[in-house]
Amino acid sequence: MLYLKVKSIALHMDKAGYAEFVRLCREHAEASAKDEGNIKFEMKYVRLPFAVKVTFLELWKDRESLNRHAEESAKRGHVALIDSMRSYKETVEREIEVEDIDAIVKGKK
């Protein structure tokens, strides 16, 4: 069983803060992609006037891998910095069990 997790963060900030926030999110994505049990970890972002929206798309081998990743991520310095930069945030997080990722990607399920 695979686990898909999508997390989207939108927040307001100035241009200098935006660049640092995106850098830290990239650092998080690169570190997370190396975590045991990760199949895919992507980061995408959209720059808006005085705001940025970052979306992480994560695919994990199993629930245990996802849980370990969450525990390890909480210990990483860049995650604490990301959290501290949020002056306003809107977070949408969704997690689903996936039996056939190809069918999900192709819209068959």
C-alpha positions in Angstrom: 0.0 0.0 0.0 1.3 3.4 -0.9 0.6 6.7 0.8 0.1 10.0 -1.0 0.4 13.2 1.0 -0.2 16.6 -0.5 0.5 19.7 1.6 0.0 23.2 0.4 1.1 26.3 2.3 0.2 29.9 1.4 1.6 32.8 3.3 2.1 36.6 3.0 5.7 38.0 3.0 8.0 40.5 1.4 10.3 39.7 -1.6 13.4 39.0 0.5 11.4 36.7 2.8 10.0 34.9 -0.2 13.4 34.0 -1.6 14.6 32.6 1.8 11.3 30.7 2.3 11.5 29.0 -1.1 15.2 28.1 -0.5 14.3 26.5 2.9 11.4 24.6 1.3 13.7 23.3 -1.4 16.1 22.2 1.3 13.3 20.3 3.0 12.2 18.6 -0.2 15.8 17.5 -1.0 16.3 16.1 2.5 12.9 14.4 2.5 13.4 12.8 -0.9 16.3 10.9 0.8 14.2 9.6 3.7 13.8 5.8 3.9 10.5 4.7 2.2 10.2 7.8 0.0 9.2 7.1 -3.6 8.7 10.6 -4.8 8.9 14.1 -3.1 8.2 17.1 -5.3 8.0 20.8 -4.4 6.2 23.4 -6.5 5.6 27.0 -5.8 3.8 30.1 -7.1 4.9 33.6 -6.4 2.0 36.0 -5.8 2.2 39.7 -4.9 3.4 39.7 -1.3 2.7 36.0 -0.9 3.9 32.6 -2.0 2.1 29.2 -2.2 4.3 26.1 -1.8 2.9 22.6 -2.5 4.6 19.4 -1.5 3.6 16.2 -3.2 4.8 13.1 -1.4 4.6 9.5 -2.2 5.6 7.0 0.5 6.1 3.2 0.5 3.9 2.7 3.5 2.3 4.4 6.6 5.4 3.6 8.7 7.7 5.4 6.3 5.4 8.5 6.3 5.3 8.5 10.1 9.1 8.2 10.4 9.5 11.0 7.9 7.2 13.2 10.0 9.2 12.5 13.1 12.6 13.1 11.4 11.4 16.3 9.7 10.4 17.8 13.0 14.0 17.6 14.1 15.5 19.3 11.1 16.5 22.9 11.5 15.1 24.1 8.2 11.6 23.0 9.2 11.7 25.1 12.3 12.8 28.1 10.2 10.1 27.5 7.7 7.5 27.4 10.5 8.9 30.6 12.1 8.6 32.5 8.8 4.9 32.1 8.5 3.2 35.4 9.3 -0.1 34.2 7.9 -0.7 30.7 6.7 -3.4 28.6 5.0 -2.5 25.0 5.1 -4.4 22.3 3.2 -3.2 18.8 3.9 -4.6 15.6 2.4 -3.4 12.0 2.8 -4.8 9.0 1.0 -4.0 5.3 0.7 -3.2 4.4 -2.9 -3.4 0.8 -4.2 -2.5 1.7 -7.8 -0.6 4.9 -8.3 -0.7 4.6 -12.1 -4.5 4.5 -12.0 -4.6 7.6 -9.8 -2.1 9.5 -12.0 -4.0 8.6 -15.1 -7.4 9.5 -13.6 -8.8 6.0 -13.7 -9.8 5.9 -10.0 
